[in-house]
Amino acid sequence: MDANNTTPRNGRSAAVDKHTGIRHLFAAASYSLGGARRLIGEAAFRHELIAFAVAMVAFFIAGATLFQYVAMAILFLLMMAFEAINTAIEEIVDRVSPEISEMGKNAKDLGSFACLCLILANAAYAFYVVFLAGFMN
């Protein structure tokens, strides 16, 4: 296919139904839900969901403020986005380079490192809210 994914490589053109208006909004939402369904299949993502639920319970017990809940939710949304991008990188590398290669390994390792950085940020913030914020006020 070409860069716009509209022309197959064999030269024959296939009609592409481009949605506009409200139909485009619904189509985009269905693609996002498909991505969420794919992501829920990842064990790492399910572990992150459990950790988020535990953090929310701990925030409640610690008496967190609304701002702290919102900040944690934003950090978690970022972590979900990074996990989705990491999964996409892994899928592309596995498709393009099924053999083990140094470049494929580096791409996967870098995606994993990005997720680790955000996991650490989430954990550090949750630790601060649950264990330190009360003592600092």
The first five atom37 places (N, CA, C, CB, O) and aatype in JSON, in Angstrom:
{
  "aatype": [12, 3, 0, 2, 2, 16, 16, 14, 1, 2, 7, 1, 15, 0, 0, 19, 3, 11, 8, 16, 7, 9, 1, 8, 10, 13, 0, 0, 0, 15, 18, 15, 10, 7, 7, 0, 1, 1, 10, 9, 7, 6, 0, 0, 13, 1, 8, 6, 10, 9, 0, 13, 0, 19, 0, 12, 19, 0, 13, 13, 9, 0, 7, 0, 16, 10, 13, 5, 18, 19, 0, 12, 0, 9, 10, 13, 10, 10, 12, 12, 0, 13, 6, 0, 9, 2, 16, 0, 9, 6, 6, 9, 19, 3, 1, 19, 15, 14, 6, 9, 15, 6, 12, 7, 11, 2, 0, 11, 3, 10, 7, 15, 13, 0, 4, 10, 4, 10, 9, 10, 0, 2, 0, 0, 18, 0, 13, 18, 19, 19, 13, 10, 0, 7, 13, 12, 2],
  "atom_mask": [
    [1, 1, 1, 1, 1],
    [1, 1, 1, 1, 1],
    [1, 1, 1, 1, 1],
    [1, 1, 1, 1, 1],
    [1, 1, 1, 1, 1],
    [1, 1, 1, 1, 1],
    [1, 1, 1, 1, 1],
    [1, 1, 1, 1, 1],
    [1, 1, 1, 1, 1],
    [1, 1, 1, 1, 1],
    [1, 1, 1, 0, 1],
    [1, 1, 1, 1, 1],
    [1, 1, 1, 1, 1],
    [1, 1, 1, 1, 1],
    [1, 1, 1, 1, 1],
    [1, 1, 1, 1, 1],
    [1, 1, 1, 1, 1],
    [1, 1, 1, 1, 1],
    [1, 1, 1, 1, 1],
    [1, 1, 1, 1, 1],
    [1, 1, 1, 0, 1],
    [1, 1, 1, 1, 1],
    [1, 1, 1, 1, 1],
    [1, 1, 1, 1, 1],
    [1, 1, 1, 1, 1],
    [1, 1, 1, 1, 1],
    [1, 1, 1, 1, 1],
    [1, 1, 1, 1, 1],
    [1, 1, 1, 1, 1],
    [1, 1, 1, 1, 1],
    [1, 1, 1, 1, 1],
    [1, 1, 1, 1, 1],
    [1, 1, 1, 1, 1],
    [1, 1, 1, 0, 1],
    [1, 1, 1, 0, 1],
    [1, 1, 1, 1, 1],
    [1, 1, 1, 1, 1],
    [1, 1, 1, 1, 1],
    [1, 1, 1, 1, 1],
    [1, 1, 1, 1, 1],
    [1, 1, 1, 0, 1],
    [1, 1, 1, 1, 1],
    [1, 1, 1, 1, 1],
    [1, 1, 1, 1, 1],
    [1, 1, 1, 1, 1],
    [1, 1, 1, 1, 1],
    [1, 1, 1, 1, 1],
    [1, 1, 1, 1, 1],
    [1, 1, 1, 1, 1],
    [1, 1, 1, 1, 1],
    [1, 1, 1, 1, 1],
    [1, 1, 1, 1, 1],
    [1, 1, 1, 1, 1],
    [1, 1, 1, 1, 1],
    [1, 1, 1, 1, 1],
    [1, 1, 1, 1, 1],
    [1, 1, 1, 1, 1],
    [1, 1, 1, 1, 1],
    [1, 1, 1, 1, 1],
    [1, 1, 1, 1, 1],
    [1, 1, 1, 1, 1],
    [1, 1, 1, 1, 1],
    [1, 1, 1, 0, 1],
    [1, 1, 1, 1, 1],
    [1, 1, 1, 1, 1],
    [1, 1, 1, 1, 1],
    [1, 1, 1, 1, 1],
    [1, 1, 1, 1, 1],
    [1, 1, 1, 1, 1],
    [1, 1, 1, 1, 1],
    [1, 1, 1, 1, 1],
    [1, 1, 1, 1, 1],
    [1, 1, 1, 1, 1],
    [1, 1, 1, 1, 1],
    [1, 1, 1, 1, 1],
    [1, 1, 1, 1, 1],
    [1, 1, 1, 1, 1],
    [1, 1, 1, 1, 1],
    [1, 1, 1, 1, 1],
    [1, 1, 1, 1, 1],
    [1, 1, 1, 1, 1],
    [1, 1, 1, 1, 1],
    [1, 1, 1, 1, 1],
    [1, 1, 1, 1, 1],
    [1, 1, 1, 1, 1],
    [1, 1, 1, 1, 1],
    [1, 1, 1, 1, 1],
    [1, 1, 1, 1, 1],
    [1, 1, 1, 1, 1],
    [1, 1, 1, 1, 1],
    [1, 1, 1, 1, 1],
    [1, 1, 1, 1, 1],
    [1, 1, 1, 1, 1],
    [1, 1, 1, 1, 1],
    [1, 1, 1, 1, 1],
    [1, 1, 1, 1, 1],
    [1, 1, 1, 1, 1],
    [1, 1, 1, 1, 1],
    [1, 1, 1, 1, 1],
    [1, 1, 1, 1, 1],
    [1, 1, 1, 1, 1],
    [1, 1, 1, 1, 1],
    [1, 1, 1, 1, 1],
    [1, 1, 1, 0, 1],
    [1, 1, 1, 1, 1],
    [1, 1, 1, 1, 1],
    [1, 1, 1, 1, 1],
    [1, 1, 1, 1, 1],
    [1, 1, 1, 1, 1],
    [1, 1, 1, 1, 1],
    [1, 1, 1, 0, 1],
    [1, 1, 1, 1, 1],
    [1, 1, 1, 1, 1],
    [1, 1, 1, 1, 1],
    [1, 1, 1, 1, 1],
    [1, 1, 1, 1, 1],
    [1, 1, 1, 1, 1],
    [1, 1, 1, 1, 1],
    [1, 1, 1, 1, 1],
    [1, 1, 1, 1, 1],
    [1, 1, 1, 1, 1],
    [1, 1, 1, 1, 1],
    [1, 1, 1, 1, 1],
    [1, 1, 1, 1, 1],
    [1, 1, 1, 1, 1],
    [1, 1, 1, 1, 1],
    [1, 1, 1, 1, 1],
    [1, 1, 1, 1, 1],
    [1, 1, 1, 1, 1],
    [1, 1, 1, 1, 1],
    [1, 1, 1, 1, 1],
    [1, 1, 1, 1, 1],
    [1, 1, 1, 1, 1],
    [1, 1, 1, 0, 1],
    [1, 1, 1, 1, 1],
    [1, 1, 1, 1, 1],
    [1, 1, 1, 1, 1]
  ],
  "atom_positions": [
    [[0.84, -1.18, 0.0], [0.0, 0.0, 0.0], [0.88, 1.24, 0.0], [-0.95, 0.0, 1.21], [2.05, 1.18, 0.39]],
    [[0.33, 2.36, -0.43], [1.1, 3.59, -0.41], [1.07, 4.22, 0.97], [0.56, 4.57, -1.46], [0.52, 3.64, 1.91]],
    [[1.65, 5.39, 1.1], [1.76, 6.04, 2.41], [0.41, 6.29, 3.06], [2.5, 7.36, 2.27], [0.31, 6.35, 4.29]],
    [[-0.63, 6.43, 2.26], [-1.96, 6.68, 2.82], [-2.77, 5.4, 2.97], [-2.72, 7.65, 1.94], [-3.95, 5.44, 3.33]],
    [[-2.13, 4.26, 2.71], [-2.79, 2.97, 2.82], [-4.05, 2.89, 1.96], [-3.14, 2.68, 4.26], [-5.06, 2.34, 2.38]],
    [[-3.97, 3.44, 0.75], [-5.14, 3.44, -0.12], [-4.92, 2.61, -1.39], [-5.51, 4.85, -0.49], [-5.89, 2.21, -2.03]],
    [[-3.68, 2.36, -1.76], [-3.41, 1.62, -2.99], [-2.6, 0.37, -2.66], [-2.65, 2.51, -4.01], [-1.49, 0.47, -2.14]],
    [[-3.15, -0.8, -2.95], [-2.4, -2.03, -2.7], [-1.15, -2.08, -3.57], [-3.28, -3.27, -2.96], [-1.09, -1.44, -4.62]],
    [[-0.15, -2.84, -3.14], [1.11, -2.93, -3.87], [0.95, -3.58, -5.24], [2.12, -3.72, -3.06], [1.76, -3.35, -6.13]],
    [[-0.09, -4.37, -5.41], [-0.26, -5.03, -6.71], [-0.78, -4.08, -7.78], [-1.21, -6.21, -6.56], [-1.0, -4.5, -8.92]],
    [[-0.99, -2.82, -7.43], [-1.39, -1.81, -8.4], [-2.87, -1.58, -8.51], [0.0, 0.0, 0.0], [-3.29, -0.55, -9.05]],
    [[-3.69, -2.5, -8.02], [-5.14, -2.3, -8.1], [-5.59, -1.37, -6.99], [-5.89, -3.65, -8.01], [-5.1, -1.47, -5.86]],
    [[-6.48, -0.5, -7.29], [-7.0, 0.44, -6.3], [-8.2, -0.15, -5.58], [-7.37, 1.77, -6.96], [-9.07, -0.77, -6.19]],
    [[-8.24, 0.06, -4.31], [-9.39, -0.36, -3.51], [-10.08, 0.89, -3.0], [-8.97, -1.29, -2.33], [-9.44, 1.85, -2.57]],
    [[-11.38, 0.87, -3.04], [-12.13, 2.03, -2.55], [-11.97, 2.12, -1.04], [-13.64, 1.92, -2.94], [-12.11, 1.13, -0.32]],
    [[-11.68, 3.32, -0.59], [-11.52, 3.56, 0.84], [-12.67, 4.45, 1.28], [-10.13, 4.2, 1.18], [-12.87, 5.54, 0.73]],
    [[-13.4, 3.99, 2.26], [-14.53, 4.77, 2.77], [-14.03, 5.64, 3.91], [-15.69, 3.84, 3.24], [-13.85, 5.17, 5.03]],
    [[-13.82, 6.9, 3.63], [-13.37, 7.85, 4.65], [-14.59, 8.45, 5.34], [-12.49, 8.98, 4.03], [-15.46, 9.03, 4.7]],
    [[-14.64, 8.3, 6.65], [-15.75, 8.85, 7.42], [-15.48, 10.32, 7.73], [-15.98, 8.05, 8.73], [-14.33, 10.73, 7.93]],
    [[-16.54, 11.09, 7.78], [-16.44, 12.49, 8.16], [-17.51, 12.79, 9.2], [-16.59, 13.44, 6.92], [-18.44, 12.01, 9.4]],
    [[-17.35, 13.91, 9.86], [-18.35, 14.34, 10.83], [-18.47, 13.4, 12.0], [0.0, 0.0, 0.0], [-17.48, 12.89, 12.52]],
    [[-19.71, 13.17, 12.42], [-19.97, 12.35, 13.6], [-19.57, 10.9, 13.36], [-21.45, 12.44, 14.0], [-19.17, 10.2, 14.29]],
    [[-19.69, 10.42, 12.11], [-19.28, 9.05, 11.79], [-17.78, 8.87, 12.04], [-19.62, 8.7, 10.33], [-17.34, 7.81, 12.49]],
    [[-16.99, 9.9, 11.73], [-15.55, 9.84, 11.98], [-15.28, 9.73, 13.48], [-14.84, 11.09, 11.4], [-14.4, 8.98, 13.91]],
    [[-16.03, 10.47, 14.28], [-15.87, 10.43, 15.74], [-16.16, 9.02, 16.27], [-16.82, 11.45, 16.43], [-15.4, 8.5, 17.09]],
    [[-17.22, 8.41, 15.8], [-17.56, 7.05, 16.24], [-16.54, 6.03, 15.75], [-18.96, 6.66, 15.74], [-16.2, 5.09, 16.47]],
    [[-16.05, 6.21, 14.52], [-15.03, 5.3, 13.99], [-13.75, 5.4, 14.82], [-14.74, 5.61, 12.5], [-13.15, 4.39, 15.17]],
    [[-13.34, 6.63, 15.13], [-12.13, 6.83, 15.93], [-12.3, 6.22, 17.32], [-11.8, 8.32, 16.04], [-11.36, 5.61, 17.85]],
    [[-13.47, 6.38, 17.91], [-13.72, 5.8, 19.22], [-13.65, 4.28, 19.16], [-15.09, 6.24, 19.75], [-13.14, 3.64, 20.08]],
    [[-14.16, 3.69, 18.08], [-14.1, 2.22, 17.97], [-12.66, 1.75, 17.81], [-14.96, 1.74, 16.78], [-12.31, 0.69, 18.32]],
    [[-11.82, 2.52, 17.12], [-10.41, 2.14, 16.99], [-9.73, 2.21, 18.35], [-9.68, 3.06, 15.97], [-8.93, 1.34, 18.7]],
    [[-10.05, 3.24, 19.13], [-9.46, 3.38, 20.46], [-9.89, 2.24, 21.38], [-9.84, 4.72, 21.09], [-9.09, 1.72, 22.15]],
    [[-11.15, 1.86, 21.3], [-11.63, 0.73, 22.1], [-10.96, -0.57, 21.69], [-13.15, 0.6, 21.98], [-10.67, -1.42, 22.53]],
    [[-10.71, -0.71, 20.4], [-9.96, -1.89, 19.93], [-8.56, -1.92, 20.51], [0.0, 0.0, 0.0], [-8.06, -2.98, 20.89]],
    [[-7.93, -0.75, 20.57], [-6.6, -0.67, 21.18], [-6.66, -1.01, 22.67], [0.0, 0.0, 0.0], [-5.77, -1.69, 23.18]],
    [[-7.68, -0.54, 23.35], [-7.83, -0.85, 24.78], [-8.04, -2.35, 24.99], [-9.0, -0.06, 25.39], [-7.48, -2.93, 25.92]],
    [[-8.84, -2.96, 24.11], [-9.04, -4.42, 24.21], [-7.73, -5.16, 23.99], [-10.08, -4.9, 23.18], [-7.45, -6.15, 24.66]],
    [[-6.93, -4.69, 23.06], [-5.63, -5.32, 22.8], [-4.71, -5.14, 24.01], [-4.98, -4.72, 21.53], [-4.0, -6.07, 24.39]],
    [[-4.72, -3.95, 24.59], [-3.84, -3.65, 25.71], [-4.2, -4.45, 26.95], [-3.88, -2.16, 26.03], [-3.31, -4.84, 27.71]],
    [[-5.47, -4.71, 27.17], [-5.88, -5.48, 28.34], [-5.36, -6.91, 28.26], [-7.42, -5.48, 28.48], [-5.3, -7.6, 29.27]],
    [[-4.98, -7.34, 27.08], [-4.38, -8.66, 26.91], [-2.94, -8.74, 27.39], [0.0, 0.0, 0.0], [-2.39, -9.84, 27.5]],
    [[-2.33, -7.61, 27.68], [-0.95, -7.57, 28.16], [-0.91, -7.73, 29.67], [-0.27, -6.25, 27.74], [-1.58, -6.99, 30.4]],
    [[-0.14, -8.69, 30.15], [-0.03, -8.94, 31.6], [0.5, -7.7, 32.32], [0.9, -10.15, 31.87], [0.02, -7.37, 33.41]],
    [[1.48, -7.02, 31.74], [2.05, -5.84, 32.4], [0.97, -4.77, 32.61], [3.2, -5.26, 31.56], [0.93, -4.13, 33.66]],
    [[0.11, -4.59, 31.63], [-0.95, -3.6, 31.76], [-1.95, -3.99, 32.85], [-1.68, -3.42, 30.43], [-2.39, -3.14, 33.62]],
    [[-2.29, -5.26, 32.91], [-3.21, -5.72, 33.97], [-2.58, -5.5, 35.35], [-3.57, -7.21, 33.78], [-3.28, -5.14, 36.3]],
    [[-1.28, -5.71, 35.46], [-0.6, -5.45, 36.74], [-0.65, -3.96, 37.09], [0.88, -5.93, 36.69], [-0.84, -3.59, 38.25]],
    [[-0.49, -3.12, 36.08], [-0.55, -1.67, 36.31], [-1.96, -1.24, 36.73], [-0.13, -0.91, 35.04], [-2.11, -0.35, 37.57]],
    [[-2.98, -1.86, 36.15], [-4.36, -1.57, 36.57], [-4.57, -1.93, 38.04], [-5.36, -2.33, 35.69], [-5.19, -1.17, 38.79]],
    [[-4.06, -3.09, 38.44], [-4.18, -3.51, 39.85], [-3.44, -2.53, 40.75], [-3.63, -4.95, 40.04], [-3.96, -2.15, 41.8]],
    [[-2.24, -2.13, 40.35], [-1.47, -1.18, 41.16], [-2.22, 0.15, 41.29], [-0.08, -0.95, 40.52], [-2.2, 0.77, 42.35]],
    [[-2.87, 0.59, 40.21], [-3.63, 1.84, 40.27], [-4.8, 1.71, 41.25], [-4.15, 2.22, 38.88], [-5.05, 2.62, 42.03]],
    [[-5.5, 0.58, 41.21], [-6.61, 0.36, 42.14], [-6.11, 0.35, 43.58], [-7.33, -0.98, 41.82], [-6.76, 0.93, 44.46]],
    [[-4.98, -0.29, 43.83], [-4.4, -0.3, 45.18], [-4.03, 1.12, 45.6], [-3.15, -1.23, 45.23], [-4.26, 1.5, 46.75]],
    [[-3.45, 1.89, 44.69], [-3.09, 3.27, 45.0], [-4.32, 4.1, 45.34], [-2.33, 3.9, 43.83], [-4.28, 4.91, 46.26]],
    [[-5.41, 3.9, 44.61], [-6.63, 4.66, 44.9], [-7.19, 4.32, 46.28], [-7.69, 4.4, 43.83], [-7.66, 5.2, 46.99]],
    [[-7.14, 3.06, 46.66], [-7.58, 2.66, 48.01], [-6.66, 3.28, 49.05], [-7.59, 1.1, 48.16], [-7.12, 3.8, 50.07]],
    [[-5.36, 3.24, 48.8], [-4.4, 3.84, 49.74], [-4.61, 5.35, 49.84], [-2.95, 3.53, 49.3], [-4.49, 5.92, 50.93]],
    [[-4.91, 6.01, 48.72], [-5.19, 7.44, 48.75], [-6.41, 7.72, 49.62], [-5.43, 7.98, 47.31], [-6.41, 8.67, 50.41]],
    [[-7.44, 6.89, 49.49], [-8.64, 7.08, 50.3], [-8.31, 6.93, 51.79], [-9.73, 6.07, 49.89], [-8.74, 7.75, 52.6]],
    [[-7.57, 5.91, 52.14], [-7.2, 5.68, 53.54], [-6.34, 6.83, 54.06], [-6.45, 4.34, 53.69], [-6.47, 7.23, 55.22]],
    [[-5.45, 7.35, 53.22], [-4.55, 8.44, 53.64], [-5.24, 9.79, 53.65], [-3.35, 8.49, 52.72], [-4.67, 10.77, 54.12]],
    [[-6.47, 9.87, 53.13], [-7.19, 11.15, 53.09], [-6.64, 12.1, 52.05], [0.0, 0.0, 0.0], [-6.5, 13.3, 52.32]],
    [[-6.34, 11.59, 50.88], [-5.78, 12.41, 49.8], [-6.77, 13.49, 49.37], [-5.39, 11.53, 48.6], [-7.98, 13.33, 49.49]],
    [[-6.22, 14.57, 48.87], [-7.04, 15.68, 48.37], [-7.51, 15.38, 46.95], [-6.25, 17.02, 48.41], [-7.0, 14.46, 46.3]],
    [[-8.48, 16.14, 46.48], [-8.96, 15.98, 45.11], [-7.82, 16.18, 44.11], [-10.1, 16.98, 44.82], [-7.69, 15.43, 43.15]],
    [[-6.99, 17.19, 44.35], [-5.86, 17.45, 43.46], [-4.95, 16.22, 43.38], [-5.06, 18.68, 43.94], [-4.46, 15.88, 42.3]],
    [[-4.7, 15.56, 44.5], [-3.83, 14.39, 44.51], [-4.44, 13.24, 43.71], [-3.56, 13.95, 45.94], [-3.72, 12.52, 43.01]],
    [[-5.76, 13.05, 43.83], [-6.44, 12.03, 43.01], [-6.3, 12.36, 41.53], [-7.93, 11.93, 43.41], [-6.01, 11.48, 40.72]],
    [[-6.52, 13.61, 41.17], [-6.45, 14.02, 39.77], [-5.03, 13.85, 39.24], [-6.9, 15.49, 39.61], [-4.84, 13.34, 38.13]],
    [[-4.04, 14.26, 40.01], [-2.64, 14.1, 39.58], [-2.3, 12.63, 39.37], [-1.68, 14.73, 40.61], [-1.63, 12.28, 38.4]],
    [[-2.75, 11.77, 40.28], [-2.49, 10.33, 40.13], [-3.19, 9.78, 38.9], [-2.94, 9.57, 41.39], [-2.63, 8.95, 38.18]],
    [[-4.42, 10.23, 38.65], [-5.15, 9.76, 37.47], [-4.44, 10.19, 36.18], [-6.59, 10.31, 37.48], [-4.37, 9.42, 35.23]],
    [[-3.91, 11.4, 36.15], [-3.18, 11.88, 34.98], [-1.91, 11.06, 34.78], [-2.84, 13.37, 35.11], [-1.59, 10.66, 33.66]],
    [[-1.17, 10.81, 35.86], [0.03, 9.98, 35.75], [-0.33, 8.58, 35.25], [0.73, 9.88, 37.11], [0.4, 8.0, 34.44]],
    [[-1.45, 8.04, 35.73], [-1.85, 6.71, 35.28], [-2.24, 6.72, 33.81], [-3.01, 6.19, 36.14], [-1.91, 5.79, 33.08]],
    [[-2.95, 7.75, 33.36], [-3.29, 7.85, 31.94], [-2.04, 7.91, 31.07], [-4.17, 9.08, 31.68], [-1.98, 7.3, 30.0]],
    [[-1.03, 8.64, 31.53], [0.24, 8.68, 30.81], [0.87, 7.29, 30.76], [1.2, 9.67, 31.47], [1.41, 6.88, 29.73]],
    [[0.81, 6.58, 31.88], [1.38, 5.23, 31.91], [0.64, 4.31, 30.94], [1.32, 4.66, 33.33], [1.26, 3.49, 30.26]],
    [[-0.68, 4.44, 30.87], [-1.45, 3.64, 29.91], [-1.02, 3.97, 28.48], [-2.96, 3.89, 30.08], [-0.87, 3.07, 27.65]],
    [[-0.82, 5.25, 28.2], [-0.41, 5.66, 26.85], [0.97, 5.1, 26.52], [-0.41, 7.2, 26.73], [1.19, 4.59, 25.42]],
    [[1.89, 5.18, 27.46], [3.24, 4.65, 27.23], [3.2, 3.14, 27.03], [4.17, 5.01, 28.39], [3.91, 2.61, 26.18]],
    [[2.37, 2.46, 27.81], [2.25, 1.0, 27.68], [1.67, 0.65, 26.31], [1.36, 0.42, 28.81], [2.09, -0.33, 25.7]],
    [[0.71, 1.43, 25.83], [0.14, 1.2, 24.51], [1.19, 1.4, 23.42], [-1.07, 2.13, 24.27], [1.29, 0.6, 22.49]],
    [[1.98, 2.46, 23.53], [3.02, 2.72, 22.54], [4.08, 1.62, 22.59], [3.67, 4.1, 22.78], [4.56, 1.16, 21.56]],
    [[4.45, 1.19, 23.8], [5.42, 0.11, 23.94], [4.9, -1.17, 23.29], [5.74, -0.14, 25.43], [5.64, -1.86, 22.59]],
    [[3.64, -1.49, 23.5], [3.05, -2.68, 22.89], [3.04, -2.55, 21.37], [1.63, -2.9, 23.42], [3.3, -3.52, 20.66]],
    [[2.74, -1.36, 20.87], [2.76, -1.14, 19.42], [4.17, -1.34, 18.86], [2.25, 0.28, 19.09], [4.33, -1.95, 17.81]],
    [[5.17, -0.83, 19.57], [6.56, -1.02, 19.13], [6.89, -2.51, 19.07], [7.55, -0.29, 20.09], [7.47, -2.98, 18.09]],
    [[6.51, -3.24, 20.11], [6.79, -4.68, 20.15], [6.1, -5.41, 18.99], [6.35, -5.27, 21.48], [6.69, -6.28, 18.37]],
    [[4.85, -5.04, 18.72], [4.12, -5.7, 17.63], [4.77, -5.4, 16.28], [2.65, -5.24, 17.62], [4.9, -6.29, 15.44]],
    [[5.17, -4.17, 16.07], [5.8, -3.79, 14.8], [7.14, -4.51, 14.64], [6.0, -2.27, 14.71], [7.42, -5.05, 13.58]],
    [[7.95, -4.51, 15.7], [9.25, -5.17, 15.62], [9.07, -6.66, 15.33], [10.04, -4.98, 16.94], [9.79, -7.23, 14.51]],
    [[8.12, -7.3, 16.0], [7.88, -8.73, 15.78], [7.41, -9.0, 14.35], [6.85, -9.26, 16.78], [7.73, -10.05, 13.79]],
    [[6.67, -8.08, 13.78], [6.16, -8.25, 12.41], [7.25, -8.0, 11.38], [4.97, -7.31, 12.16], [7.4, -8.77, 10.42]],
    [[8.01, -6.93, 11.57], [9.01, -6.52, 10.58], [10.28, -7.36, 10.7], [9.35, -5.05, 10.74], [10.92, -7.69, 9.69]],
    [[10.63, -7.71, 11.93], [11.89, -8.43, 12.15], [11.65, -9.62, 13.08], [12.96, -7.48, 12.75], [12.02, -9.56, 14.25]],
    [[11.04, -10.7, 12.57], [10.74, -11.83, 13.44], [11.99, -12.52, 13.98], [9.91, -12.83, 12.69], [11.94, -13.15, 15.04]],
    [[13.12, -12.38, 13.26], [14.35, -12.94, 13.79], [14.88, -12.01, 14.89], [15.41, -13.14, 12.66], [14.57, -10.82, 14.91]],
    [[15.67, -12.57, 15.76], [16.24, -11.76, 16.84], [17.35, -10.9, 16.26], [16.78, -12.65, 18.02], [18.3, -11.42, 15.66]],
    [[17.22, -9.59, 16.44], [18.23, -8.66, 15.95], [18.55, -7.65, 17.03], [17.76, -7.95, 14.65], [17.75, -7.4, 17.93]],
    [[19.73, -7.09, 16.94], [20.15, -6.08, 17.93], [19.25, -4.85, 17.85], [21.63, -5.67, 17.69], [18.89, -4.27, 18.88]],
    [[18.88, -4.44, 16.64], [18.02, -3.26, 16.48], [16.63, -3.52, 17.07], [17.91, -2.87, 15.0], [16.08, -2.66, 17.76]],
    [[16.07, -4.69, 16.8], [14.77, -5.03, 17.36], [14.82, -5.09, 18.87], [0.0, 0.0, 0.0], [13.91, -4.61, 19.55]],
    [[15.88, -5.69, 19.41], [16.05, -5.76, 20.87], [16.15, -4.36, 21.46], [17.31, -6.57, 21.22], [15.53, -4.07, 22.49]],
    [[16.92, -3.48, 20.82], [17.07, -2.1, 21.32], [15.74, -1.37, 21.31], [18.09, -1.33, 20.47], [15.41, -0.67, 22.27]],
    [[14.96, -1.52, 20.24], [13.66, -0.85, 20.16], [12.75, -1.32, 21.29], [13.0, -1.12, 18.8], [12.1, -0.5, 21.95]],
    [[12.71, -2.63, 21.51], [11.87, -3.16, 22.59], [12.37, -2.72, 23.96], [11.82, -4.69, 22.51], [11.58, -2.37, 24.83]],
    [[13.68, -2.74, 24.16], [14.25, -2.34, 25.44], [13.98, -0.86, 25.73], [15.75, -2.61, 25.46], [13.7, -0.49, 26.87]],
    [[14.07, -0.02, 24.71], [13.81, 1.41, 24.9], [12.35, 1.66, 25.25], [14.19, 2.2, 23.64], [12.05, 2.49, 26.11]],
    [[11.44, 0.94, 24.59], [10.02, 1.07, 24.94], [9.77, 0.62, 26.37], [0.0, 0.0, 0.0], [9.0, 1.24, 27.1]],
    [[10.41, -0.47, 26.75], [10.26, -0.98, 28.11], [10.82, 0.01, 29.14], [10.97, -2.34, 28.25], [10.24, 0.2, 30.21]],
    [[11.95, 0.63, 28.81], [12.54, 1.62, 29.71], [11.62, 2.82, 29.89], [13.91, 2.07, 29.19], [11.5, 3.35, 31.0]],
    [[10.98, 3.26, 28.81], [10.04, 4.38, 28.91], [8.91, 4.03, 29.87], [9.48, 4.75, 27.51], [8.5, 4.85, 30.69]],
    [[8.4, 2.8, 29.77], [7.34, 2.35, 30.69], [7.85, 2.3, 32.12], [6.81, 0.98, 30.28], [7.15, 2.73, 33.03]],
    [[9.06, 1.79, 32.32], [9.63, 1.72, 33.66], [9.74, 3.1, 34.28], [11.0, 1.05, 33.61], [9.42, 3.28, 35.45]],
    [[10.19, 4.08, 33.5], [10.31, 5.45, 34.03], [8.96, 5.96, 34.53], [10.87, 6.4, 32.95], [8.89, 6.57, 35.59]],
    [[7.91, 5.71, 33.78], [6.59, 6.18, 34.2], [6.04, 5.37, 35.36], [5.62, 6.13, 33.03], [5.33, 5.91, 36.2]],
    [[6.35, 4.09, 35.41], [5.95, 3.28, 36.57], [6.61, 3.83, 37.83], [6.33, 1.78, 36.37], [5.96, 3.95, 38.87]],
    [[7.89, 4.17, 37.74], [8.61, 4.73, 38.89], [8.02, 6.08, 39.3], [10.1, 4.89, 38.57], [7.91, 6.38, 40.49]],
    [[7.65, 6.91, 38.32], [7.02, 8.2, 38.63], [5.7, 7.99, 39.34], [6.8, 9.02, 37.34], [5.41, 8.68, 40.32]],
    [[4.88, 7.04, 38.88], [3.61, 6.74, 39.53], [3.84, 6.24, 40.95], [2.83, 5.69, 38.72], [3.17, 6.68, 41.88]],
    [[4.79, 5.33, 41.12], [5.07, 4.76, 42.44], [5.61, 5.83, 43.39], [6.08, 3.61, 42.33], [5.22, 5.87, 44.56]],
    [[6.49, 6.68, 42.91], [7.04, 7.74, 43.75], [5.95, 8.71, 44.2], [8.15, 8.49, 43.01], [5.91, 9.11, 45.36]],
    [[5.07, 9.08, 43.28], [4.0, 10.0, 43.65], [3.04, 9.35, 44.64], [3.23, 10.46, 42.4], [2.63, 9.98, 45.61]],
    [[2.68, 8.1, 44.4], [1.78, 7.39, 45.32], [2.43, 7.28, 46.71], [1.43, 5.99, 44.77], [1.77, 7.47, 47.73]],
    [[3.71, 6.96, 46.74], [4.43, 6.87, 48.02], [4.4, 8.22, 48.74], [5.88, 6.42, 47.79], [4.15, 8.28, 49.94]],
    [[4.65, 9.29, 48.0], [4.63, 10.64, 48.59], [3.25, 10.93, 49.19], [4.99, 11.7, 47.53], [3.16, 11.37, 50.34]],
    [[2.19, 10.7, 48.44], [0.85, 11.04, 48.91], [0.48, 10.2, 50.12], [-0.19, 10.83, 47.8], [-0.04, 10.72, 51.11]],
    [[0.75, 8.9, 50.07], [0.3, 8.0, 51.12], [1.15, 8.12, 52.38], [0.33, 6.58, 50.61], [0.61, 8.07, 53.49]],
    [[2.47, 8.28, 52.23], [3.35, 8.22, 53.4], [3.97, 9.53, 53.83], [4.42, 7.27, 53.14], [4.32, 9.68, 55.0]],
    [[4.12, 10.49, 52.93], [4.85, 11.7, 53.28], [4.01, 12.98, 53.32], [5.95, 11.89, 52.31], [4.3, 13.87, 54.12]],
    [[2.99, 13.09, 52.49], [2.23, 14.33, 52.38], [1.61, 14.73, 53.72], [1.14, 14.2, 51.32], [1.6, 15.91, 54.06]],
    [[1.11, 13.78, 54.46], [0.49, 14.07, 55.76], [1.48, 14.65, 56.76], [0.0, 0.0, 0.0], [1.12, 15.5, 57.57]],
    [[2.71, 14.19, 56.7], [3.72, 14.67, 57.64], [4.28, 16.04, 57.25], [4.85, 13.66, 57.74], [4.79, 16.77, 58.11]],
    [[4.19, 16.38, 55.99], [4.77, 17.65, 55.51], [3.83, 18.82, 55.66], [5.16, 17.51, 54.06], [4.24, 19.96, 55.48]],
    [[2.58, 18.57, 55.99], [1.6, 19.67, 56.15], [1.47, 20.08, 57.58], [0.24, 19.27, 55.61], [0.69, 20.98, 57.89]]
  ]
}
